[in-house]
Amino acid sequence: MAPNKKMILKADINRIYDEKVRSQRGKRERLFSRPTRQRKMKSTKWFATGMGIDLPFCIILLVLLTIGTIMMFSASYAFSYYTQGDSYYYLIRQLIFIAIGIAGMAVMSFFNYNKLHKIAPLILGIAYVCLLIVLVLPAGDGGVKRWIPLGVFNIQPSEIAKFAVILFFSHWASKYYDKMQLPKYSVLPGLAVFGSIALLLFLEPHYSGIVIIAILTVLMLYIGGMQTKYLLIGGIVLIGLVLVLAVTGGLSYAMSRMDGWGQALEYTTEEMWQTTWQTRNSLYAIGSGGLWGLGLGQSRQKYLYLPEPQNDFIFAIVVEELGLIGAIIILLIFALLIWRGITLSLRSKDKFGKLLGIGLTSQIGIQVVLNILVITDWLPNTGISLPFFSYGGSSLIMLLAQMGIILSISRTANIERQ
């Protein structure tokens, strides 16, 4: 019996549908059977997962950098005009440093950070060389030796040393992670590296650099796997060493910086009044700001009352002009940057990336906390800059390059997750 027209039409429809389904399934199979590398390259963009740059981290960083540059100019233009005859002197130089730093950050963000794993001892050696060079150069203001002059700007070896310490202990702890519980692989390397760098900084002298590198050394060894009991023993030994140096007069420079600590608002003698001049005017600036501040550019203390307001005490001007509310917002932005940096670092595919990213991010947090404690007289007056705010080429360029390394860690981690 011959099939009717309805049966023929239905068969044709089913055949066409089956061919269409097979065609679509074949396309999907061909798409997902492409090599993994080819699929990853398809998603290569500047701001994306995969080989892209982490957009939230970049936005937070650029916001901090923008606010910091504006506040540096606001804090410096009166002092700049008085000392240089040009209100824009520090601003122009800071913008040049920012341009160099951002270029360095871009380069480092596309640099394979694992190559740093191999050259970590070399970079530590370069830091030692720079710390030795600065000791044979003529002393600067105050009789200290902290900078290597290069004409356009000066290099501060302590900034290189901070990065070298973080990098070396990231390399060491990731290489010997299973043995970091043993003093041979944790305590001894820590004492050797920190002790030698601290000695060179002691000869400059640069005590604030010693404090920061000490904290970074302890942090890197601890997250690298060193037992807590060794930290306690090391702390006791360090306190004993400081007491011996203080009694024998080995800390005369440091003790002079501690004169007037906690007495900035007390008028005892004329000499003490002059000693606490900078810290006292910092407290005046903070108190004058109140809740909402005097307004951007309206600071009074920057008019030659607070010495070099564009440097270590810039946050006092920030509080005076933007008030407590503005200061808290800026600190929250710093907290966001640190949180994002640590989050990205924890996503790294290897232990070296995790340790390196956490160390570089923590350096920012350590310096922010110490800077605020100094300007509020909770710590003695020492030279600790505020990241992305204080004027200075070495610190700014190094910090931006280090942020590029964090972006490199993030890019590699994102590729592995696809």
Secondary structure, 3 states (H helix, E strand, C coil): CCCCHHHHHHHHHHHHHHHHHHHHHHHHHHHHCCCHHHHHHHCCCCCCCCCCCCHHHHHHHHHHHHHHHHHHHHHHHHHHHHHHCCCCHHHHHHHHHHHHHHHHHHHHHCCCCHHHHHHHHHHHHHHHHHHHHHHHCCCCHHHCCCCEECCCCEECHHHHHHHHHHHHHHHHHHHCHHHCCCHHHCHHHHHHHHHHHHHHHHHCCCHHHHHHHHHHHHHHHHHHCCCHHHHHHHHHHHHHHHHHHHHHCCCHHHHHHHCCCCCCCCCCCHHHHHHCHHHHHHHHHHHHHCCCCCCCCCCCCCCCCCCCCCCCCHHHHHHHHHHHHHHHHHHHHHHHHHHHHHHHHHCCCCHHHHHHHHHHHHHHHHHHHHHHHHHCCCCCCCCCCCCCCCCCHHHHHHHHHHHHHHHHHHHHHHHHHC
